[in-house]
Amino acid sequence: MTPMKEDYLKIIFELGGASEKVSNKQIAISLNIAAGSVTEMINKMVEEGLVNHEPYAGISLTDSGREKAVTLVRKHRLWETFLVKKLDFALPDLDVEAEKLEHVTSEKLANAMDDALDHPKTCPHGGTIPDRNGHFDSESHLILNAVEDGKTVTVSRFIDNHDLLTYLGDIKLDIGDQLKVNKHDPFEGPVLVTNLTDKQDLTIGYKAAHYIFVE
C-alpha cells in the first residue's frame, strides 16, 4: 500500500470514518489537498475494498480498511507517545518521526512499546490509541468550526499536523481548555473564541478550526 493511501486511511479514521461517514471536503481540508484529488483517490480505495462511498452521504471505512487503519494509527500514536515520554520531543516534531517509524515497526515491537509505556489510552495530541486487539475508546468527532455561536466546549484532541501544533503552541491552546465560541466570521473566515481556561480571546483560522476536536 502506498504512503498516500495510508495517510487517507489514517485521516478517515481520525475524522470518524470507522463508525460514521465523513465528507470529501473534510478529508480535503485535513490533508490540505484539492477536492478533486480526494475524489480520485477515494474511487481507487473503493475499488480496493478499503472504503465505502455513498454519494451525497459520505465515506466510511470497510472492515478491511478499518483493520488496516487501526494498525497504522496504533503504531503511529505509540511512537508519538514514546517520543514525548521517553525522549522529550516537542509536539510539532512528532508526526514526521512517527510517520517514518510506523512503517518499520513489527507487531512485537508495538506491543513491547505499549507495555513499556504502561498501555496509554491516548497520544500526546489527544487521539485514542487502539489496544493490541484493535479495541479503542470512543472519541469526539465534533470539530470546532461546527460548534454554534454561544456554545461552550472542551478541547479534546488535535489532528496531528506540524504547522497546526506549532500554531496552537503559539496561541497557547491546550487539550482540556474550555472555549466559548463567540462568532464565526462569514466566507470561511476565522472562529472567534474566548479561552475560559486562560481567560484570553483567540481568533482561530478557518482551516485550524477543522483540525481541533471538541466535546
C-alpha positions in Angstrom: 0.0 0.0 0.0 1.3 3.5 -0.9 2.1 6.0 1.9 -0.6 8.3 0.4 -3.3 5.6 0.8 -2.1 5.0 4.3 -2.5 8.8 5.0 -6.1 8.6 3.7 -6.9 5.6 5.9 -5.5 7.4 9.0 -7.3 10.7 8.4 -10.6 9.0 7.6 -10.2 7.1 10.9 -9.3 10.4 12.7 -12.4 12.1 11.3 -14.7 9.3 12.5 -14.9 7.1 9.4 -14.6 3.9 11.5 -18.2 4.4 12.8 -19.8 7.2 10.7 -19.5 8.9 7.3 -17.1 11.8 6.6 -17.2 14.1 3.6 -14.8 14.7 0.8 -14.5 18.3 2.0 -13.4 17.2 5.5 -10.7 14.9 4.0 -9.5 17.6 1.6 -9.2 20.2 4.3 -7.4 17.8 6.7 -4.9 16.6 4.1 -4.6 20.1 2.6 -5.2 18.8 -1.0 -7.8 19.6 -3.7 -11.2 18.1 -3.5 -10.8 16.6 -7.0 -7.7 14.7 -5.9 -9.7 13.3 -2.9 -12.4 12.0 -5.2 -9.9 10.3 -7.5 -8.2 8.5 -4.5 -11.4 7.6 -2.9 -12.6 5.9 -6.1 -9.4 3.8 -6.1 -9.9 2.9 -2.5 -13.5 1.8 -3.1 -12.2 -0.5 -5.9 -9.7 -2.0 -3.4 -12.4 -2.6 -0.8 -10.9 -0.1 1.7 -13.7 2.4 1.9 -17.4 2.7 1.2 -18.6 5.8 -0.6 -22.3 6.9 -0.8 -22.8 9.9 -3.0 -24.1 12.9 -1.0 -23.8 10.9 2.2 -20.1 10.4 2.7 -17.2 8.0 3.1 -16.6 5.3 5.7 -14.1 2.5 6.2 -14.9 -1.0 5.3 -14.0 -3.8 7.7 -10.7 -4.3 5.8 -10.0 -0.6 5.7 -10.8 -0.2 9.4 -8.4 -3.1 10.3 -5.6 -1.5 8.4 -6.3 2.0 9.7 -6.3 0.7 13.3 -2.9 -1.0 12.9 -1.4 2.2 11.3 -2.9 4.5 13.9 -1.8 2.3 16.8 1.8 2.2 15.7 1.9 5.9 14.9 0.5 7.0 18.2 2.5 4.7 20.3 5.7 6.1 18.7 4.4 9.7 19.3 3.8 8.8 23.0 7.2 7.2 23.3 9.0 10.2 21.7 7.3 12.6 24.2 7.5 10.5 27.3 11.0 8.9 26.8 12.8 11.4 24.6 11.1 14.7 25.4 10.2 15.5 21.8 8.1 18.7 21.2 4.6 18.1 19.9 5.1 19.7 16.5 8.1 17.3 15.8 6.2 14.1 16.4 4.4 13.4 13.2 7.4 13.3 10.8 9.4 10.9 13.0 6.4 8.7 13.9 5.5 8.5 10.2 8.9 7.0 9.4 8.9 4.6 12.3 5.4 3.2 12.0 6.4 1.6 8.6 9.2 -0.5 10.1 7.5 -1.4 13.4 6.5 -5.0 13.9 3.6 -6.1 16.0 6.0 -7.5 18.5 7.8 -4.1 18.8 4.5 -2.2 19.1 3.3 -4.5 21.9 6.7 -4.0 23.7 6.3 -0.2 23.5 2.8 -0.5 24.7 4.0 -2.5 27.7 6.9 -0.1 28.4 4.5 2.9 28.3 2.0 1.2 30.6 -0.7 0.9 28.0 -1.5 4.6 27.2 -5.1 5.3 26.1 -4.3 8.5 24.2 -1.4 10.0 22.4 0.1 13.4 23.2 -2.3 15.3 20.9 -5.4 13.5 22.4 -6.0 10.8 19.8 -7.2 7.4 21.1 -4.6 4.5 20.9 -6.1 1.2 19.9 -5.0 -1.8 22.0 -3.3 -4.9 20.6 -6.8 -6.5 19.9 -7.9 -3.5 17.9 -10.2 -2.1 20.6 -10.2 1.6 21.3 -12.1 4.2 23.4 -14.6 6.4 21.6 -13.6 9.9 20.9 -15.3 13.1 19.8 -15.5 13.9 16.1 -17.1 17.3 16.6 -14.8 20.0 15.1 -14.6 23.5 16.5 -15.8 25.0 13.2 -19.1 23.1 13.6 -19.9 24.5 17.1 -22.7 27.0 17.2 -22.1 30.6 18.4 -22.6 30.9 22.1 -21.8 27.3 23.0 -19.0 26.3 25.4 -16.9 23.3 24.6 -13.8 21.5 25.8 -10.8 20.8 23.6 -10.3 17.0 23.4 -7.8 16.4 20.6 -6.0 17.9 17.6 -5.2 16.5 14.2 -1.5 15.5 14.0 -0.1 18.3 11.8 3.2 20.1 12.3 2.0 23.5 11.3 -1.2 23.2 13.4 0.6 22.1 16.5 3.2 24.9 16.1 0.3 27.4 15.7 -1.6 26.1 18.7 1.6 26.3 20.8 2.0 29.9 19.8 -1.6 30.8 20.8 -1.3 28.6 23.9 -4.3 26.4 23.2 -4.1 23.1 25.0 -6.1 19.9 25.4 -8.6 20.3 28.2 -9.1 24.1 27.6 -12.7 25.3 27.8 -13.7 27.5 24.9 -16.7 29.7 24.4 -17.5 30.2 20.7 -18.4 33.8 20.2 -18.7 34.2 16.4 -17.9 32.5 13.0 -16.8 35.1 10.5 -18.6 34.6 7.1 -17.0 33.4 3.9 -14.7 30.8 5.5 -13.4 33.4 8.0 -11.9 32.6 11.4 -13.7 31.5 14.5 -13.6 34.0 17.4 -13.5 32.3 20.8 -12.7 33.0 24.4 -10.4 30.6 26.2 -12.1 30.4 29.5 -9.3 28.4 31.0 -6.6 31.0 30.2 -9.1 34.0 30.1 -7.9 35.0 26.6 -9.8 35.9 23.5 -8.5 34.0 20.4 -9.0 34.2 16.7 -8.7 30.7 15.2 -8.3 30.3 11.4 -11.0 28.5 9.4 -8.7 25.6 8.5 -7.3 25.3 12.0 -10.9 25.2 13.4 -11.4 22.0 11.3 -8.3 20.4 13.0 -9.5 20.9 16.6 -11.9 18.4 18.0 -14.1 19.4 21.0 -16.8 17.9 23.2 
